[in-house]
């Protein structure tokens, strides 16, 4: 008696552009919230303390780390106006803006902002595709596409920061990994390593999926979630070509990372300067859970400098639990876990929200949690209000984004 036919491919929308609407909705809403946040900052500028005066208000969307990207894009590493600690910022993002600057009469701030904002929109759309292919749930995919834009830390996607482009590369790499398009995984991994030091963390999900491929007999793009495998199980291929493809995909982020270190150091520099400067800024590594406990002790003594970072750390930790309970793929859980540890594990915590934001499965977990109408309204309202307030605090110089 024959086996019943089993549908192994999760249902997808009729049109590949169906995800554009929720992605565009969230993207536009987030930018309205950022504009409101800047307006609030201007309104409060004469009544609250501003550690750096009106500096950030005057710099606008090109403030904080965006000023480094602008200086690098203008004079490159080692230029007369480029500070030595600019080696913390990897070359792919400012290099792309530098390449496009002739189109904008030599200006680099415009391409930096365009790249960041358009990449964020493209990332939201690809996240919709990734979510629908892995979970098989159209509603979760729709929510993922707009919710990734309204996480309060996502205000940075409107600034001249590399997070938008990094998010796009991470989502595209996870989608390629899910489809077992290993050439694309390798290429995107290389770009991730050239974009940001944390781009090397893409080795984690690739390593998990490589182990699953080797152990499981070659099941392509097997998903552990409700949708099941994305493709039928094929014959196990341990050929030299497949091993080489997987190895290239695994090592590509490290290759990009090492190339970036050599690139920013230049012929006369020390590639290890990036590590030294970053270690000084974070004051070394600290195990994250006791670091959070120390922050609460500080709160009890009236020192509230870590309050936003602790809120983001706890929020993303809760989303990790949601992802685990909803059976997200092991490779996604590994990416989220390592990203969280790296973001939180510093004696000096800064920018926890934006570090975790680029681990896209966190947004899918939020979408999976928000299955009820009141939860979706809460995410929209709290997220939009959070972006407004967080943007205002950034522009007033009271927190580091």
N, C-alpha and C positions, 0 to 999 in steps of 0.2 A: 504494500500500500504506500503510495507516494506521500511525501511530506507536504504539508500545506505551504503555500507560497507566503513568504515573510517579507514584508516591506522593510528594507534595511536603510533606506535613505530617508532622513527626516523631511517632513513636508516643507516646502519653500513657497514663498509668495509667487504669484503669477508673473509679476514684473520685477526685474532686478532693481528698478528705481523706487520700489515701494518704500524702502527704508529712508528715502531722502526726506520725506515729509516730517517724520518724528525727529530726525537728525537736525533738520533746518529749524524746526520749532524750538528745540532746546538751545541751539546755537544762537538764534536771534534773541531769545529770552535772556540768556546769560549776558549778552552784550548790552542789552537794555539795562540790566541790573548793574553792570560795571559802570555805565555812564551815570546812573543814579548814585552809585557809590562815590564817584569822583565829585559829583555835585554836592553830596553830603559832606565830603571832606572840605570842599571850599567853604561851605556854610559854617562848618565847625572850626575853621582854621584860626579864627580870631578869639576863640573861647576855650580851647583845650591846649595842653602842652604838646609841642612839636619838637622832638629831639633834634631834628635837622632843619628846623625852620620850614620855609616853603620850598625847599629843594625838590622834593618828590612831586609836589603839585606842579611845579614848573617843568619838570621832566616828563610828566604825563605817563603814557604807556611805555615810555622808554626809560623807566627808572629802575633802581636797584640793579640786579644782575644784567638787565637789558643794556645798561650803559657799558658794561664790559663787552657784550656782543657787538655793540655799535663801534666801539673803539677798535676792536679786533678786525671787524669788517672794513674799517677805514684804513688802518695802518698795518694790519696783520701782526703776528707775534714778532716781538723784537723791534717793532716800530718805535719811533721817538715818543709817541704819545701813549704807548701801550704799557701799562704797569706789569711788573714781573709776575704778580699773582694772577694774571690773566691766563696762565697755563692751566688753571683749574677748569677752563671752559674749552671744550673740544672743538675741532675746526669745521665739522660738516655744516652746521647751521650758519655761522658767520661767513663761511666760505661760499655757500650758495647765495647769500645776500650780496656778497662782494661781486660774485659773477653776474648777478642781475642788476647791479647798480647802474651800469651805463644806460639801461632802459629808463631809469628814473633820474636822469641828469646828474648822475654821480652820487645821488643820495643813497645811503644804506638803511636808514631808519624805515623808509617805506617798504622795501622788500622784506626786511626783518618782520614787520608787522603783518604784511600780507602772507608770508610763509607760515607764520605762527597761526593766524586766524583761519586761513583756508585749510591748513593741515588739520586743525581741530575739527572742522566740519567734515572733511573726508574721513577722519578717524571715527567720528560718530556714525557715519554711514556704513563703514566697513565693520564696525562693532555690531551693528544691526545684522549684517550678513553672517558674521561669526556666531552671534548668539542664536540665530535661527537654525544654522547648520548643526550646531552642537546640541542645543536643547530641544529643537523641533517645535518650539513654542513661539508663535508669532507675537503674542502679547508681551512675552518677556523680551523679545528682540526689539519691539517698538519702544518699550520702556527703557531698555538699555541705551538706545540711541539718543534719547533726550535727557535721561538722568545723568549720563556721564558729563553733560555740560552744566548741570546745576549743583553738583557737589561744590560746597563753598570754596574749596581750594581750586576749583576749575576757573576761577576768575583769572588765574595766571595765563590761561590759554588765550586771553585777549591782549596780553602784554608782549613785549619783544623778547620772549623767553623761548627756549628750545623745547619746552614740554609738548607743545602742539605737534611738532614734527616727530618727536620721540614717541608720543602716543600713537600716531599714525603708523610708524614703523613697527611698533610692538604689536598692534592689532593685526596689521598685514602679515607679520611673521607668524603669529598664532594661527591665523587663517590658513596660511600656506602650510604650516606644520600639521594642522588638522587634515588637510587634503593630501598630505605627504608630497608636496611639491618642494623637494629638498633643494633644488637649485635656487628657488626663490627664498627659502629659509636661509640658505647660506648668504645670498646677496643682501638680504635685509638684516641679517645678523651682523655682517660687516659694517653696514651703515649705522646700525645701533651702536656699535663700538666706537665709531667715529663721531657720534653725536654727543654722547655723555659717558662719563665713567661708569655709571650704573647700567649702561647698555650691555655690559658684559654679563649681567644677570640673565640675559636671554639664553645663556648656556644652560641654565637650570631646567626650563621646560623642555628644551631640545634633548638634554641628557635623559630626562625622565622618559620621554617618548622613544628615544633610541633604545633604552633598556627594555621598554615594553615591546618594541619591535623585535629585539633579539630574543627575548624570553617567550613571546607569545606566538611565534610562528609566522610573523609577517603580516598580521592583520592591519590593513591600512587605515589610518585615521580613526582608530577605535575610540569612541567617546564613552565615558563612564556614566553619563547622565541619562535621563529618561529617554532620550532619542535613540540610544544604542549605537551600534556601529554606523559610520557614515557611508561605508561601502562594503560590499560582500568580502568575506575572507578570501584571500588569494593564496597561491602557492608560496611557500616560504622561500625567500630569495636571500641567500647568504653569499651571493657572488661578490667578487672583488669590487665591482662597480657600485653595488649597494652599500657595502661597508665604507667605501671611499666617499660616497655621497653623504652618508650619515656623519662620517667623521668631519667632512668639510662643513656641514651644517652646524655641528657641535662647536667647532673651533673658530668659526668665522667671527663671532663677537669678540673673542680674545684677540684675534688678528687685527680687527679694527681698533680695539683698545690699545694694543701695542703700537700700531701705526700712528694713532693719535698722539700718544706720549712722545714718540720720536718727532712728530710733526711740530707740536707746540714747543718742544725744547729747542729745535733748530740745531744747526751743526755745532754750535758752541755751548749749548745748554746742557742741563742735566735732566734726563727724563724722569728722575725720581723727585724733582721739585714739586710735581703735581701732588704726590703723596704727602710730602712734608707740609705743604701749605694747607692741604685739606685736613691733615691731622692736627695742625695748630688751630684751625678754625673750629673743629669739632672737639678739640681737647681730648683726643684719643677715643677709643672704643669703650663702651660700657654695656654690660649685659642689659637688655632692654627692660625686663620686668622690674629689676631692682632700681633701674633708672627712673621708671615711672613712680615707684614707691618713694624715691627721694624727692621727686617733684611734688608729690602730695604733702610730704613733710615741709617742703618750702612754702607751699600754700598756707599751711598752718601758721607759719611765721610771717605771713603777709607778703611773701615774694611771689608775685603772680606772673613773672615773665614767661613761664612755660605753659600758661593756661590754654592757649590755642593749640599748641603742639600736642599737649596731653589729650585734649578733646579729639583731635584728629587721630591720634594713636589709638584711643579707645574705640572710636567710631569704625576705623578700618579693621581693628581686631574683631569687633562684632560682625562685620561683613565677612571676615574670614570664616567665622563660625557658621554663618548662613551658607556660605559657599560649600563648606564641608558637609553640612546637613543636607544640602540640596544635591550632593554628589557631583559636584563639578569635577572635571578631569584632574587626575593627580598632578599632571604637569602644571595646570593652572594654580592648584593649591600650593605647589612648590614655589612658583613664581611669586605669588602673593606673600607667602611666608617669609621668603628670603628678602623681598623688598621691604616688608614691614620691619624685620630685624635690622636691616641696614639703615632704614630711615630713623628708627627710634634709638638705635644703639650708639649714641654718642654722649659723652659727658656734657656737651653743649648741644641741645636739641634745637634744630632750626628746620623750617620748611618741610615738616613731616607730611603735611597734606599734599603738597605737589609731588613729593617723591613717590608717595603711594598711588597718586592719581594715575600715573603712567602704567601701573599694573592693571590693565583694563578689566580683567575678571572681577575686580572689586565692584565695578559698575554693574556688571551682570548680576552679581550677588544682590546688590541693592534692588535691581529690577525683579529678581526672583522673590525677594522679601515683600515687595510692595504689590501684592496681588489684589488687595482690596482697594476700593475707591478712596476711602479715607486715608490710606497709607500713601497713595499716589498724590493726593492733595497735600498731605503733610510734607512729602518730599519736595514738591514744587514750591510750596510756601516757605518752608524752612530753608530750602536751598537758595531760592531767590533772595530772601532776606539776609541769609548768610553771605552771599556774594556781595550784596550792597554794603553790609557792615565791614566785611573783611577787606573789601576794596578801599573803603574809607580809611580804615586803620593803616593800610599799606601806604596810601597817599599822604597820610599825616605823619608817616615815619615812625609809627608806634609799634609796628611789628614788621618782621622780615618775611616776605612772601615765600 
